Amino acid sequence: MRVLPLAYLIALGAGLGLASAHFAVVGRPLLGMVEIGAWKTWPRSGGRDIDPYLRAYLARGVHLPLGAGEGLELIAERDDEGRTLDGQCRYALTGTTPTTRGWTLSVTDADGSAFRLPLDRSGFTDAEIIRDESGAMRIAAASVPQAGNWLPLPASGRLQFRLRLYDTAIATQAGETRPESLPRITRIDCP
């Protein structure tokens, strides 16, 4: 008679334990995350003091982080007003980047994998961008061609913008970085 409730408790405990372990490593953990406007970063992801949840996430082989002295990766899944990024919409990425030796800006799916787009272009580097007279950048991100710096998006679906800053001073001071020092993400329109 006592065997059935004991077996039930063991099965329940194992199920909850496995489910919580899976939930802890399925996505980037909230522990250690720094939000700077629409951008999110995990500044300790490539350092020695990485937390165990982020270490488990990275052990799944999803992403290779930049080392602590190499730079910083910032990810945006929402625009500056908090709306989820969608391939059906048009966006403007404007402003400047912090002082850095170089940077890349790319678009990926919600899991961080590159899209297969018709033009085989999924990003920009600092050397490819055309800036205005003040030195600020303006990138038009849309699924249809745009004038100027055009970053192609998929026709629909969730997406992320990934900004990688190489050899930058904010890698160690991400928590004190102001949103004004990173590109703004503004939705222009959405059908």
C-alpha positions as CSV (number, residue, x, y, z in Angstrom):
1,M,0.0,0.0,0.0
2,R,2.8,2.4,0.8
3,V,4.7,1.5,-2.4
4,L,2.3,3.3,-4.8
5,P,2.5,6.7,-3.0
6,L,6.3,6.4,-2.7
7,A,6.7,5.5,-6.4
8,Y,4.4,8.5,-7.3
9,L,6.6,10.9,-5.2
10,I,9.8,9.6,-6.8
11,A,8.4,9.9,-10.3
12,L,7.0,13.4,-9.5
13,G,10.4,14.5,-8.0
14,A,12.3,13.1,-11.0
15,G,10.0,14.8,-13.5
16,L,10.1,18.2,-11.8
17,G,13.9,17.9,-11.4
18,L,14.4,17.1,-15.1
19,A,11.9,19.8,-16.2
20,S,13.6,22.5,-14.0
21,A,17.1,21.5,-15.3
22,H,15.9,21.7,-18.9
23,F,14.2,25.1,-18.2
24,A,17.4,26.4,-16.6
25,V,19.6,25.7,-19.7
26,V,17.2,26.0,-22.6
27,G,17.6,29.7,-23.1
28,R,20.1,32.3,-21.9
29,P,19.6,32.7,-18.2
30,L,18.4,36.0,-16.6
31,L,21.2,35.7,-14.0
32,G,24.1,37.9,-15.1
33,M,22.1,39.7,-17.9
34,V,22.6,43.4,-18.3
35,E,19.9,45.4,-20.2
36,I,20.9,48.6,-22.1
37,G,17.8,50.0,-23.7
38,A,16.6,47.4,-26.3
39,W,19.9,45.5,-26.1
40,K,20.8,42.6,-23.7
41,T,24.2,41.3,-22.9
42,W,25.9,38.8,-20.7
43,P,29.3,40.5,-20.0
44,R,30.8,37.6,-18.0
45,S,29.9,34.9,-20.6
46,G,33.5,34.7,-21.8
47,G,35.3,35.2,-18.5
48,R,36.4,33.0,-15.6
49,D,33.6,34.1,-13.3
50,I,30.9,32.8,-15.5
51,D,27.8,31.6,-13.6
52,P,26.9,27.9,-13.8
53,Y,23.6,28.4,-15.6
54,L,25.2,30.3,-18.5
55,R,28.0,27.8,-18.5
56,A,25.4,25.0,-18.9
57,Y,23.7,27.0,-21.7
58,L,27.0,27.5,-23.5
59,A,27.9,23.8,-23.0
60,R,25.0,22.8,-25.2
61,G,27.0,24.2,-28.1
62,V,24.6,26.9,-29.0
63,H,27.0,29.9,-29.1
64,L,30.6,30.6,-28.7
65,P,31.0,33.7,-26.5
66,L,33.6,36.4,-26.9
67,G,36.4,36.2,-24.4
68,A,36.5,38.7,-21.6
69,G,39.2,40.8,-23.3
70,E,37.9,40.3,-26.8
71,G,34.7,42.2,-26.8
72,L,31.0,42.1,-26.0
73,E,28.0,40.7,-27.8
74,L,24.6,42.5,-27.5
75,I,21.3,41.0,-28.6
76,A,18.1,42.8,-29.3
77,E,14.8,40.8,-29.6
78,R,12.6,43.9,-29.2
79,D,12.6,47.5,-30.6
80,D,13.1,50.5,-28.3
81,E,9.3,50.5,-27.5
82,G,9.4,46.9,-26.3
83,R,7.7,45.3,-29.3
84,T,9.0,42.0,-30.6
85,L,11.1,42.2,-33.8
86,D,9.3,40.7,-36.8
87,G,10.4,40.2,-40.4
88,Q,7.2,41.7,-41.7
89,C,8.1,45.1,-40.3
90,R,10.6,47.8,-41.3
91,Y,13.1,49.1,-38.8
92,A,15.7,51.9,-38.6
93,L,18.9,51.3,-36.6
94,T,20.3,54.7,-35.9
95,G,23.0,56.4,-33.8
96,T,26.5,55.4,-32.8
97,T,28.4,52.6,-31.3
98,P,30.7,52.9,-28.3
99,T,34.5,53.2,-28.9
100,T,35.6,49.9,-30.3
101,R,38.3,48.5,-32.6
102,G,35.6,47.1,-34.9
103,W,32.0,45.9,-34.8
104,T,29.5,43.7,-36.7
105,L,25.7,43.9,-36.8
106,S,23.8,40.8,-38.0
107,V,20.3,39.5,-38.1
108,T,19.5,36.0,-36.9
109,D,16.4,33.9,-36.1
110,A,15.0,33.8,-32.5
111,D,17.4,30.9,-31.7
112,G,20.5,32.8,-32.9
113,S,21.0,30.9,-36.2
114,A,21.7,32.8,-39.4
115,F,18.9,33.2,-41.9
116,R,19.3,32.0,-45.5
117,L,18.4,35.1,-47.3
118,P,18.4,35.5,-51.1
119,L,21.3,38.0,-51.2
120,D,23.5,36.0,-48.8
121,R,23.9,39.1,-46.7
122,S,22.9,39.0,-43.1
123,G,24.9,41.8,-41.6
124,F,27.3,44.7,-41.7
125,T,30.7,45.5,-40.4
126,D,32.0,48.9,-39.4
127,A,34.0,49.1,-42.6
128,E,31.0,48.6,-44.9
129,I,28.6,51.1,-43.4
130,I,28.0,54.6,-44.9
131,R,27.7,57.2,-42.2
132,D,26.1,60.7,-42.3
133,E,28.1,64.0,-41.8
134,S,27.9,63.7,-38.0
135,G,29.4,60.2,-38.0
136,A,26.1,58.5,-37.0
137,M,24.9,55.4,-38.8
138,R,21.5,54.7,-40.3
139,I,20.6,51.2,-41.3
140,A,17.3,50.3,-42.8
141,A,16.3,46.7,-41.9
142,A,13.4,45.3,-44.1
143,S,12.4,42.3,-46.2
144,V,12.2,44.5,-49.3
145,P,15.1,46.6,-50.7
146,Q,15.7,50.0,-49.1
147,A,17.9,53.0,-50.0
148,G,21.2,53.4,-48.2
149,N,22.5,50.8,-45.7
150,W,19.9,48.0,-46.2
151,L,20.0,45.0,-44.0
152,P,17.7,42.3,-45.5
153,L,15.2,40.6,-43.2
154,P,13.2,37.4,-43.7
155,A,9.6,37.9,-45.1
156,S,8.1,37.0,-41.7
157,G,8.9,35.6,-38.3
158,R,10.7,36.6,-35.1
159,L,14.3,37.7,-35.4
160,Q,17.2,39.2,-33.4
161,F,19.7,41.9,-34.1
162,R,23.2,40.9,-32.8
163,L,25.8,43.6,-32.3
164,R,29.3,42.4,-31.6
165,L,31.8,45.0,-30.3
166,Y,35.4,44.0,-30.6
167,D,38.1,45.2,-28.2
168,T,35.9,47.7,-26.5
169,A,36.1,49.4,-23.1
170,I,32.5,48.7,-22.3
171,A,33.1,44.9,-22.2
172,T,34.1,45.3,-18.5
173,Q,31.6,48.2,-17.7
174,A,28.5,47.0,-19.5
175,G,26.3,47.7,-16.5
176,E,27.3,51.4,-16.6
177,T,26.7,51.9,-20.3
178,R,23.9,54.3,-21.4
179,P,21.4,53.4,-24.0
180,E,22.3,56.5,-26.0
181,S,25.7,55.0,-26.8
182,L,24.2,52.1,-28.6
183,P,22.1,52.1,-31.9
184,R,18.4,52.8,-31.4
185,I,15.9,50.3,-33.0
186,T,12.8,52.1,-34.2
187,R,9.9,50.4,-36.0
188,I,9.1,52.4,-39.1
189,D,5.9,50.5,-40.1
190,C,4.4,47.1,-40.0
191,P,1.6,45.7,-42.3
